[in-house]
Each structure stands twice: as C-alpha cells, then as structure tokens.
Amino acid sequence: MIFYEHRQPGTAIILSILPAIAIIIILGLMQPPPRPLNFMLIAVLAILAVCTILFASLTIRLTESELRWHFGPGLIHKKVALAEIQKTEITATKFIYGWGIHLTPNGWLYNVSGFKAVAIKMKNGKQFVLGTDEPEKLHEAIQNVTRKNLRQTLKTKKSLTDAEAISWSDPNNPISFKTESK
C-alpha cells in the first residue's frame, strides 16, 4: 500500500540546463559554412540532453515498509527500509549544494529544485537528505507510517490491545515511546 507519493518537477535543473543547450546550438550555427560536424559540441549537447531527461523530476514514494525515490524515468533510484529510519526532520539545503545528487556535510542530497528538504538519519548512523516541495507532508507521512508499524510490532510482541494507549514521548523519533497502563 502506498501511503505517500509525490513527483516534484525538476524546474531548477531544467531551467539551468536549457540555456546551456541553447548556447551550444547557437555556437554550432555560428560556424562558417560549410558547417563541419563539431563532435565536441554534439557530445556536450547529448550529455546535457540526457541529464535533463534523467533529472527532470524526483518522485518519492512511501509504502508500509520502505521509502523509495527515483529521478526522472527511474534509472537512478534508491530505497531504504522504514524500520532502519531513526529520525526525520524538516530542513533547508544551501544554494552551494546545488541540485541532483551531491555529498554534503549532512550526507547524500537528492533533489531537483528548490531548497526545502527532509533530513533522514538511519539507525546505523548514516544520513541523507531528500529535497521536496512539500517537506511537511513527507515528514508527517514517514512519522505516521513508522508509528503505525511500531504499534503493530508492539501489539504482536506484547499482545497489546487497541484499548491500550500508546503515547509518543518524542514525535521526531518514532522509536521513542512509552506505554500507559490502566
């Protein structure tokens, strides 16, 4: 079951690559006749076109068991098990980190446009950042599904009933909880 899915268009990437493609085409047309095939210009144009297609969007999908994301048509993709997520928080990326896939001081950054993001820390200490134009919705969805999964685990392991209230001591950490008894 899909609990969250959002496709963010890569507006920033597209708007930064299209002028470069236009300049390359103009440079190619400015060559004096007869216009020889300039393989360097064609190669750069092809690389930029492929990058535009690959990073045209970022789709993030949250299921009951994992968080998945992919760029454009899906050739570049990643996933993590929700059970391995320790903490999430809404954050903002810096302009110098750019768009696409970059290693930053906060771990790997995956984004296509804008500066809003959700930082995710894993139980193994690794962390990464997912850029999104709706960070509040993504953060809340991860928290809700993680809590639901933990509640199901507790019911299974400790035979808790729906009548028993589970309150969360730290809403940013789905692993932190306490049980209220009657």
Secondary structure per residue as TSV (DSSP state, phi and psi in degrees):
chain	resnum	aa	ss	phi	psi
A	1	M	-	360.0	137.2
A	2	I	E	-95.9	121.2
A	3	F	E	-94.8	-22.7
A	4	Y	E	-154.7	137.1
A	5	E	E	-152.6	131.8
A	6	H	E	-149.0	135.3
A	7	R	E	-112.8	116.0
A	8	Q	E	-99.5	124.2
A	9	P	E	-67.9	145.1
A	10	G	-	-85.9	58.2
A	11	T	H	-55.7	-46.5
A	12	A	H	-63.7	-43.3
A	13	I	H	-65.6	-46.6
A	14	I	H	-62.3	-45.3
A	15	L	H	-68.6	-21.7
A	16	S	H	-89.0	-25.8
A	17	I	H	-87.2	-35.7
A	18	L	H	-58.4	-42.4
A	19	P	H	-62.2	-35.6
A	20	A	H	-65.1	-40.8
A	21	I	H	-63.1	-43.0
A	22	A	H	-61.7	-42.0
A	23	I	H	-63.1	-41.5
A	24	I	H	-64.3	-41.9
A	25	I	H	-64.0	-43.7
A	26	I	H	-62.6	-43.1
A	27	L	H	-60.6	-39.6
A	28	G	H	-65.2	-38.7
A	29	L	H	-75.0	-21.7
A	30	M	T	-80.9	-7.8
A	31	Q	S	-66.7	141.2
A	32	P	-	-67.6	148.1
A	33	P	S	-67.2	151.7
A	34	P	S	-70.1	138.5
A	35	R	-	-78.6	105.6
A	36	P	-	-73.1	152.3
A	37	L	-	-68.6	117.6
A	38	N	-	-95.0	100.8
A	39	F	H	-64.0	-29.0
A	40	M	H	-65.7	-45.4
A	41	L	H	-64.6	-40.5
A	42	I	H	-65.5	-41.1
A	43	A	H	-64.0	-45.4
A	44	V	H	-64.4	-41.8
A	45	L	H	-60.8	-42.7
A	46	A	H	-64.7	-43.3
A	47	I	H	-62.1	-44.3
A	48	L	H	-65.2	-38.8
A	49	A	H	-64.2	-43.4
A	50	V	H	-63.7	-43.2
A	51	C	H	-62.0	-39.0
A	52	T	H	-61.7	-42.9
A	53	I	H	-68.2	-46.6
A	54	L	H	-64.1	-35.1
A	55	F	T	-112.0	28.8
A	56	A	S	-70.6	-19.7
A	57	S	E	-160.5	166.4
A	58	L	E	-130.4	119.7
A	59	T	E	-108.2	128.0
A	60	I	E	-116.0	131.0
A	61	R	E	-131.3	134.4
A	62	L	E	-119.8	120.9
A	63	T	E	-110.0	-175.1
A	64	E	S	-63.8	-26.4
A	65	S	S	-119.4	-14.3
A	66	E	E	-151.9	160.2
A	67	L	E	-109.4	123.3
A	68	R	E	-124.0	150.3
A	69	W	E	-149.2	150.3
A	70	H	E	-149.7	152.2
A	71	F	E	-94.7	144.6
A	72	G	T	45.7	-126.2
A	73	P	T	-74.2	-4.9
A	74	G	T	106.4	5.7
A	75	L	T	-66.6	-33.2
A	76	I	E	-106.2	113.6
A	77	H	E	-147.8	157.3
A	78	K	E	-147.0	162.6
A	79	K	E	-154.6	152.0
A	80	V	E	-136.8	147.9
A	81	A	E	-74.3	135.5
A	82	L	G	-61.1	-32.1
A	83	A	G	-63.5	-18.8
A	84	E	G	-92.2	-7.3
A	85	I	E	-81.4	127.3
A	86	Q	E	-95.3	-41.6
A	87	K	E	-155.3	146.8
A	88	T	E	-131.3	149.9
A	89	E	E	-152.9	148.1
A	90	I	E	-76.0	136.8
A	91	T	E	-145.9	-179.8
A	92	A	E	-130.9	140.3
A	93	T	-	-90.8	163.3
A	94	K	-	-95.6	150.8
A	95	F	G	-56.2	-37.4
A	96	I	G	-68.0	-15.7
A	97	Y	G	-76.6	-18.3
A	98	G	-	70.9	-163.4
A	99	W	S	-125.8	156.5
A	100	G	E	110.8	-133.9
A	101	I	E	-122.3	120.0
A	102	H	E	-141.7	147.0
A	103	L	E	-87.0	124.8
A	104	T	E	-123.7	173.7
A	105	P	T	-60.4	-19.8
A	106	N	T	-97.7	16.5
A	107	G	E	97.7	-167.8
A	108	W	E	-69.9	137.7
A	109	L	E	-110.7	130.3
A	110	Y	E	-121.7	110.5
A	111	N	E	-156.7	163.1
A	112	V	S	-128.1	-14.3
A	113	S	S	-170.0	150.0
A	114	G	S	73.0	-174.1
A	115	F	S	-126.5	-0.4
A	116	K	E	-78.5	146.7
A	117	A	E	-162.6	170.6
A	118	V	E	-122.7	121.7
A	119	A	E	-87.8	134.1
A	120	I	E	-124.4	125.7
A	121	K	E	-109.2	130.6
A	122	M	E	-92.4	161.0
A	123	K	T	-62.9	-27.7
A	124	N	T	-82.3	4.2
A	125	G	S	95.2	-17.5
A	126	K	-	-70.2	153.9
A	127	Q	E	-143.1	156.7
A	128	F	E	-152.3	168.5
A	129	V	E	-130.2	130.4
A	130	L	E	-108.0	117.5
A	131	G	E	-73.8	141.6
A	132	T	-	-159.7	151.5
A	133	D	S	-90.2	3.0
A	134	E	-	-136.1	66.6
A	135	P	H	-63.7	-34.0
A	136	E	H	-63.5	-44.4
A	137	K	H	-65.8	-42.3
A	138	L	H	-64.9	-47.7
A	139	H	H	-57.9	-48.2
A	140	E	H	-63.8	-40.9
A	141	A	H	-62.9	-43.4
A	142	I	H	-62.1	-45.2
A	143	Q	H	-61.4	-45.8
A	144	N	H	-64.5	-45.2
A	145	V	H	-68.9	-39.0
A	146	T	H	-64.5	-43.1
A	147	R	H	-63.3	-43.0
A	148	K	H	-59.9	-43.8
A	149	N	H	-64.4	-40.8
A	150	L	H	-65.4	-41.3
A	151	R	H	-60.7	-42.9
A	152	Q	H	-63.3	-41.0
A	153	T	H	-63.4	-44.0
A	154	L	H	-62.8	-41.9
A	155	K	H	-61.0	-41.9
A	156	T	H	-68.5	-47.5
A	157	K	H	-77.1	-35.1
A	158	K	H	-113.6	6.1
A	159	S	-	54.7	44.1
A	160	L	-	-77.4	151.2
A	161	T	-	-102.1	166.5
A	162	D	T	-62.8	-26.2
A	163	A	T	-69.8	-23.3
A	164	E	S	-77.9	130.2
A	165	A	-	-87.1	135.2
A	166	I	E	-114.8	118.9
A	167	S	E	-109.3	147.1
A	168	W	-	-102.9	123.4
A	169	S	S	-78.1	-23.4
A	170	D	-	-139.1	104.7
A	171	P	T	-64.7	-18.7
A	172	N	T	-85.3	-11.4
A	173	N	-	-124.3	98.4
A	174	P	T	-65.5	-11.1
A	175	I	T	-84.8	-25.1
A	176	S	-	-82.3	122.9
A	177	F	-	-156.6	169.4
A	178	K	E	-146.3	151.8
A	179	T	E	-105.3	137.6
A	180	E	-	-98.6	127.6
A	181	S	-	-106.6	157.3
A	182	K	-	-82.7	360.0
